[in-house]
Amino acid sequence: MMMIAREDHLTRVRLLLREFPVVALLGARQIGKTTLARQLAEAHHDPVSWFDLEDPADLARLEDPGLELRPLQGLVVLDEIHRLPGVFELLRVLVDRPGPPARFLVLGSASPELLRQTSESLAGRVAFHELDGFNLTEVDDLQNLWLRGGFPRSYLAQSEAASRRWRDAFVRTLLSRDLPGLGNTIPSPTLSRFWTMLAHWHGQVWNGAEFGRAFGVAHTTVRRYLDLLTSVFVVRQLQPWFENISKRQVRSPKVYIADSGILHALLGLTSRTDVVSHPKVGASWEGFVIHQIAHLMGAAPDRCFHWSTHAGAELDLLVIDGARRHGFEIKRSEAPRLTRSMRSAMETLNLGRLDVIHAGTSRYRLASRIEAVPAAGLAEMLLPHGSPRE
């Protein structure tokens, strides 16, 4: 399988390792964390010690982690850290030593919220970096990236069928092995059914009551299912933006399958023809473009929102950067037009600008501070204005 350089992520992790004694590289299973860490280790000038906590031999070496880790110098990599959560307290002790001889890069497939011990034990000593799938700064085939998603083995597969087989296997493995390994006790068939139902809900406002009725459980129970899949980076929740205005606003998150390729697999779609003829094609395109925008702008989840009112006005993505407000509408058409909803969002939210991202090839002005921009030109448009990687 060919290798695609992920220089932005490498640069960012190197920077964090200079500034923090512990860096947590987090992301979904098979997203490329180990590959990125090995690239970083190969170029590292100091000694590197590597522990793969899925390897029984390495796990046995860490049966008494203090005995093994205390003498080490240079860079220490702990892969799949969630399999040894008790080590976080030891890391706090090690990095608090005067002139610590080692820095730690820990790799995990669960969010900081799920790895709560990380943030509690290492507060002020740890930095988090999320590795997501390939993006438009790394590959230039937008259509294939949308169809197959950003998981390396899916995107780089030799055929559409091979890519689909890999994604199907990923779903099965996550449900049957990875989630139980994180301590999950929800039955795999239940989560499989929920994840598939969520794929058909992709791009819509979360409705816990409706999901609860479908599963015959309380809305708090299905919310736990949602949060679990979010915590392992396979679902994203786009939180609502609301403020003190006269309009009645929606206050529930929108939910998206995090990777467009996994979405298509859950919907039973393999080819581009399958995708473009499916009723969820517009929602699939919307989720894909929103993810690309957030990455290109370096916008953390707590800076990204959706906005809508009960009267029908809406904005697909609102990015807050200090006092600046940048709005985005996503349209899977070649020549989108100005709408009343766009004008309402501009005026009500006091946007600095609004960009309408579309599937065509032309960039043109729709109104003052409102522009239509082709999705293929996102990187060119956003990188100068976003948060560049140091």
C-alpha positions as CSV (number, residue, x, y, z in Angstrom):
1,M,0.0,0.0,0.0
2,M,1.4,3.4,-1.0
3,M,2.2,6.0,1.7
4,I,0.7,9.5,1.9
5,A,2.7,12.0,3.8
6,R,0.8,13.7,6.6
7,E,3.1,16.6,7.2
8,D,0.6,18.8,9.0
9,H,0.0,16.2,11.7
10,L,3.7,15.4,12.0
11,T,4.5,19.1,12.4
12,R,1.8,19.6,15.0
13,V,2.8,16.5,17.1
14,R,6.4,17.5,17.1
15,L,5.5,21.0,18.3
16,L,3.4,19.6,21.1
17,L,6.2,17.2,22.2
18,R,8.5,20.2,22.6
19,E,6.0,22.0,24.8
20,F,4.4,19.2,26.8
21,P,5.9,16.1,28.6
22,V,2.9,13.9,27.5
23,V,1.1,14.1,24.1
24,A,-1.9,12.0,23.4
25,L,-2.5,11.2,19.7
26,L,-6.1,10.1,19.5
27,G,-8.3,8.9,16.7
28,A,-10.4,6.1,15.4
29,R,-9.0,2.6,15.0
30,Q,-7.0,2.1,11.8
31,I,-6.9,5.9,11.1
32,G,-3.1,5.8,10.9
33,K,-1.9,6.7,14.4
34,T,0.7,4.0,14.6
35,T,2.0,4.8,11.1
36,L,2.3,8.5,12.0
37,A,4.0,7.7,15.3
38,R,6.5,5.5,13.5
39,Q,7.3,8.2,11.0
40,L,7.9,10.6,13.9
41,A,10.1,8.0,15.8
42,E,12.2,7.3,12.7
43,A,13.2,11.0,12.5
44,H,13.6,11.5,16.2
45,H,17.2,12.3,17.3
46,D,16.9,10.9,20.9
47,P,16.4,7.2,21.9
48,V,12.9,5.9,21.2
49,S,11.2,3.1,23.3
50,W,8.1,1.6,21.9
51,F,5.4,-0.4,23.7
52,D,2.5,-1.9,21.7
53,L,-0.1,-2.7,24.4
54,E,-2.0,-5.1,22.1
55,D,1.2,-7.2,22.0
56,P,1.1,-9.7,25.0
57,A,4.9,-9.5,25.3
58,D,4.9,-5.7,25.6
59,L,2.0,-5.9,28.0
60,A,3.9,-8.4,30.1
61,R,6.9,-6.1,30.2
62,L,4.7,-3.4,31.7
63,E,3.2,-5.7,34.4
64,D,5.2,-3.4,36.8
65,P,5.2,-0.3,34.6
66,G,7.4,1.8,37.0
67,L,10.2,-0.8,36.8
68,E,10.2,-0.6,33.0
69,L,9.4,3.1,32.4
70,R,11.4,4.9,35.1
71,P,14.9,4.4,33.6
72,L,13.9,5.3,30.0
73,Q,15.2,8.4,28.3
74,G,14.2,10.1,25.0
75,L,10.8,9.4,23.5
76,V,8.6,6.7,24.9
77,V,5.6,5.6,22.8
78,L,2.7,3.7,24.4
79,D,0.4,2.4,21.7
80,E,-3.3,1.6,22.5
81,I,-2.9,3.3,25.9
82,H,-6.5,2.5,26.9
83,R,-5.5,-1.1,27.5
84,L,-3.4,0.1,30.5
85,P,-5.3,3.0,32.0
86,G,-3.6,2.7,35.4
87,V,-0.3,3.9,33.9
88,F,-1.6,7.5,33.8
89,E,-0.9,8.1,37.5
90,L,2.6,6.8,37.0
91,L,3.2,9.1,34.1
92,R,2.3,12.1,36.3
93,V,5.0,11.0,38.7
94,L,7.6,10.5,36.0
95,V,7.0,13.8,34.2
96,D,7.1,15.7,37.5
97,R,10.6,14.6,38.3
98,P,13.2,17.4,38.1
99,G,14.5,17.5,34.5
100,P,12.5,14.5,33.3
101,P,14.7,12.4,30.9
102,A,11.7,11.2,28.8
103,R,8.7,12.5,27.0
104,F,5.7,10.3,26.3
105,L,3.6,9.9,23.2
106,V,0.5,7.9,24.0
107,L,-1.8,6.6,21.2
108,G,-5.4,5.8,21.9
109,S,-8.7,5.1,20.1
110,A,-10.9,6.7,22.6
111,S,-11.7,10.4,23.4
112,P,-10.3,12.2,26.5
113,E,-13.8,12.0,28.0
114,L,-13.6,8.2,27.8
115,L,-10.0,8.2,29.0
116,R,-11.0,10.4,31.9
117,Q,-8.0,9.3,33.9
118,T,-5.8,11.0,31.4
119,S,-7.1,14.5,31.9
120,E,-7.5,14.0,35.7
121,S,-4.0,12.6,36.3
122,L,-2.1,14.7,33.8
123,A,-3.9,18.0,34.0
124,G,-1.6,20.7,32.7
125,R,1.0,18.2,31.5
126,V,-0.8,16.6,28.5
127,A,-1.7,17.9,25.1
128,F,-4.3,16.2,22.9
129,H,-4.1,15.9,19.1
130,E,-6.8,14.2,17.1
131,L,-5.8,12.4,13.9
132,D,-8.6,12.2,11.4
133,G,-8.8,10.7,7.9
134,F,-7.2,12.0,4.8
135,N,-8.2,15.5,3.8
136,L,-8.0,17.8,0.8
137,T,-4.5,19.0,1.7
138,E,-3.2,15.4,1.5
139,V,-5.1,14.0,-1.5
140,D,-6.5,15.8,-4.5
141,D,-9.2,13.3,-5.6
142,L,-12.2,14.9,-3.9
143,Q,-14.8,12.5,-5.4
144,N,-12.9,9.4,-4.4
145,L,-12.3,10.8,-0.9
146,W,-16.0,11.4,-0.5
147,L,-17.0,8.0,-1.8
148,R,-14.4,5.9,0.1
149,G,-13.8,8.2,3.1
150,G,-10.5,9.1,4.7
151,F,-9.4,5.8,6.4
152,P,-6.0,5.0,4.6
153,R,-6.8,1.4,3.8
154,S,-10.2,2.3,2.5
155,Y,-9.1,5.3,0.4
156,L,-6.0,3.5,-1.0
157,A,-7.7,0.1,-1.8
158,Q,-7.2,-1.3,-5.3
159,S,-10.9,-1.2,-6.2
160,E,-14.3,0.0,-4.9
161,A,-15.2,-3.5,-3.9
162,A,-12.0,-3.9,-1.9
163,S,-12.5,-0.6,-0.2
164,R,-16.1,-1.6,0.7
165,R,-14.9,-5.0,2.1
166,W,-12.4,-3.2,4.3
167,R,-15.0,-0.8,5.7
168,D,-17.4,-3.7,6.4
169,A,-14.7,-5.5,8.3
170,F,-13.9,-2.3,10.2
171,V,-17.5,-2.0,11.4
172,R,-17.7,-5.6,12.5
173,T,-14.3,-5.5,14.3
174,L,-15.2,-2.3,16.1
175,L,-18.5,-3.7,17.4
176,S,-17.3,-7.2,18.2
177,R,-13.8,-6.6,19.6
178,D,-12.7,-2.9,20.0
179,L,-15.7,-1.6,22.0
180,P,-15.8,-4.6,24.4
181,G,-12.1,-4.0,24.9
182,L,-12.9,-0.5,26.1
183,G,-15.3,-1.9,28.7
184,N,-18.5,-1.5,26.7
185,T,-21.3,-3.9,27.8
186,I,-23.9,-2.9,25.2
187,P,-24.6,-6.0,23.0
188,S,-23.0,-5.8,19.6
189,P,-26.2,-6.4,17.7
190,T,-27.9,-3.5,19.5
191,L,-25.1,-1.1,18.6
192,S,-25.0,-2.4,15.0
193,R,-28.7,-1.7,14.6
194,F,-28.3,1.7,16.3
195,W,-25.3,2.7,14.1
196,T,-27.2,1.7,11.0
197,M,-30.3,3.6,12.0
198,L,-28.0,6.6,12.8
199,A,-26.6,6.4,9.2
200,H,-30.2,6.9,7.9
201,W,-30.5,9.8,10.3
202,H,-27.2,11.4,9.2
203,G,-27.3,15.2,9.0
204,Q,-30.4,15.5,11.0
205,V,-31.1,17.0,14.4
206,W,-30.9,14.4,17.1
207,N,-34.3,13.1,18.3
208,G,-33.7,10.9,21.4
209,A,-37.4,10.2,21.8
210,E,-37.8,8.8,18.3
211,F,-34.7,6.6,18.7
212,G,-35.9,5.5,22.2
213,R,-39.2,4.4,20.7
214,A,-37.5,2.4,18.0
215,F,-35.4,0.5,20.5
216,G,-38.0,0.3,23.2
217,V,-35.8,2.1,25.8
218,A,-35.5,5.5,27.5
219,H,-34.2,8.4,25.5
220,T,-31.3,8.6,28.0
221,T,-30.3,5.0,27.0
222,V,-30.0,5.8,23.3
223,R,-28.2,9.0,24.1
224,R,-25.6,6.7,25.9
225,Y,-25.3,4.7,22.6
226,L,-24.8,8.0,20.7
227,D,-22.1,9.3,23.1
228,L,-20.3,5.9,23.1
229,L,-19.9,6.0,19.3
230,T,-18.9,9.6,19.5
231,S,-16.2,8.8,22.0
232,V,-14.5,6.4,19.6
233,F,-14.5,8.9,16.8
234,V,-17.0,7.2,14.4
235,V,-19.9,9.6,15.1
236,R,-19.7,13.4,15.3
237,Q,-22.2,15.7,17.0
238,L,-22.4,19.2,15.7
239,Q,-23.7,21.3,18.6
240,P,-26.4,24.0,18.2
241,W,-25.6,27.7,18.4
242,F,-28.3,29.7,20.1
243,E,-28.4,33.1,21.7
244,N,-30.8,35.6,23.1
245,I,-32.7,36.6,20.0
246,S,-36.5,36.8,19.3
247,K,-36.5,33.7,17.1
248,R,-37.2,30.2,18.6
249,Q,-34.0,28.2,18.0
250,V,-33.2,24.5,17.8
251,R,-31.2,23.4,20.8
252,S,-30.3,19.8,19.9
253,P,-27.1,18.6,18.1
254,K,-27.0,17.4,14.5
255,V,-25.5,13.9,14.2
256,Y,-23.2,12.7,11.5
257,I,-21.4,9.5,10.8
258,A,-17.8,10.8,11.1
259,D,-16.4,9.2,7.9
260,S,-18.3,9.4,4.6
261,G,-17.0,6.0,3.5
262,I,-18.2,4.3,6.7
263,L,-21.6,6.1,6.2
264,H,-21.8,4.6,2.7
265,A,-21.0,1.2,3.9
266,L,-23.6,1.3,6.6
267,L,-26.1,2.4,4.0
268,G,-25.1,-0.6,1.8
269,L,-23.5,1.6,-0.9
270,T,-20.4,0.7,-2.9
271,S,-20.1,2.6,-6.1
272,R,-20.5,6.3,-7.0
273,T,-23.7,5.4,-8.8
274,D,-25.0,3.8,-5.6
275,V,-24.2,6.9,-3.6
276,V,-25.5,9.6,-6.0
277,S,-28.8,7.7,-6.5
278,H,-29.5,7.3,-2.8
279,P,-31.8,9.6,-0.9
280,K,-29.1,10.5,1.6
281,V,-26.7,11.8,-1.0
282,G,-27.2,15.4,0.0
283,A,-26.7,14.7,3.6
284,S,-23.6,12.6,2.9
285,W,-22.1,15.5,0.9
286,E,-22.9,18.0,3.6
287,G,-21.2,15.9,6.4
288,F,-18.2,15.4,4.2
289,V,-17.7,19.0,3.4
290,I,-18.3,20.2,7.0
291,H,-15.6,17.9,8.1
292,Q,-13.2,19.2,5.5
293,I,-13.9,22.8,6.4
294,A,-13.4,22.2,10.1
295,H,-10.0,20.5,9.4
296,L,-8.8,23.1,7.0
297,M,-9.6,25.9,9.4
298,G,-8.1,24.1,12.4
299,A,-11.5,24.6,14.1
300,A,-11.9,22.5,17.3
301,P,-15.4,21.0,17.9
302,D,-16.1,23.7,20.5
303,R,-15.9,26.3,17.8
304,C,-18.2,24.6,15.3
305,F,-22.0,24.8,15.4
306,H,-25.1,24.5,13.4
307,W,-27.9,27.0,13.7
308,S,-31.6,26.7,12.9
309,T,-34.9,28.2,13.9
310,H,-38.3,26.6,14.3
311,A,-39.5,28.9,11.5
312,G,-37.1,27.3,9.0
313,A,-34.1,29.5,8.8
314,E,-30.8,27.6,9.1
315,L,-27.1,27.5,8.7
316,D,-25.2,24.3,8.1
317,L,-22.0,25.3,9.8
318,L,-21.0,28.3,12.0
319,V,-17.4,28.6,12.9
320,I,-16.6,31.0,15.8
321,D,-13.1,32.5,16.0
322,G,-13.0,35.0,18.7
323,A,-15.2,37.9,17.6
324,R,-15.3,36.6,14.0
325,R,-18.2,34.5,12.8
326,H,-17.9,32.6,9.5
327,G,-20.9,30.8,8.1
328,F,-21.1,28.0,5.6
329,E,-24.0,26.5,3.6
330,I,-23.4,23.2,1.8
331,K,-25.2,22.6,-1.5
332,R,-24.8,19.5,-3.8
333,S,-25.5,21.5,-6.9
334,E,-23.4,23.2,-9.6
335,A,-24.8,26.7,-9.3
336,P,-26.4,27.5,-6.0
337,R,-28.5,30.7,-5.6
338,L,-29.0,33.2,-2.8
339,T,-31.9,32.2,-0.5
340,R,-34.0,33.9,2.1
341,S,-32.5,31.6,4.8
342,M,-28.9,32.7,3.9
343,R,-29.9,36.4,4.3
344,S,-31.6,35.6,7.6
345,A,-28.5,33.8,8.9
346,M,-26.3,36.8,7.8
347,E,-28.4,39.3,9.6
348,T,-29.4,37.4,12.7
349,L,-26.0,35.9,13.4
350,N,-24.0,39.0,12.3
351,L,-21.7,36.9,10.1
352,G,-18.5,38.4,8.8
353,R,-19.0,36.3,5.7
354,L,-21.0,33.4,4.4
355,D,-19.6,30.9,1.9
356,V,-21.9,28.5,-0.1
357,I,-19.8,25.4,-0.8
358,H,-21.1,23.6,-3.9
359,A,-20.2,20.7,-6.2
360,G,-19.6,22.8,-9.3
361,T,-16.5,24.4,-10.6
362,S,-17.2,28.2,-10.5
363,R,-16.6,30.7,-7.8
364,Y,-18.8,33.8,-7.9
365,R,-20.4,36.4,-5.7
366,L,-24.0,36.0,-4.5
367,A,-24.3,39.2,-2.4
368,S,-22.3,41.4,-0.2
369,R,-20.1,39.0,1.9
370,I,-21.8,36.0,0.5
371,E,-19.9,33.9,-2.1
372,A,-20.4,30.6,-3.9
373,V,-17.2,28.4,-3.7
374,P,-16.6,25.0,-5.3
375,A,-15.7,22.3,-2.9
376,A,-12.5,21.5,-4.9
377,G,-11.3,25.0,-4.0
378,L,-11.8,24.8,-0.2
379,A,-8.1,24.3,0.6
380,E,-7.1,27.3,-1.5
381,M,-9.8,29.5,0.1
382,L,-9.5,28.5,3.7
383,L,-5.8,27.8,4.5
384,P,-4.7,31.5,4.4
385,H,-7.6,32.4,6.7
386,G,-7.6,29.4,9.0
387,S,-5.4,28.4,11.8
388,P,-2.1,27.3,10.2
389,R,-0.2,24.4,11.6
390,E,2.9,25.7,13.5
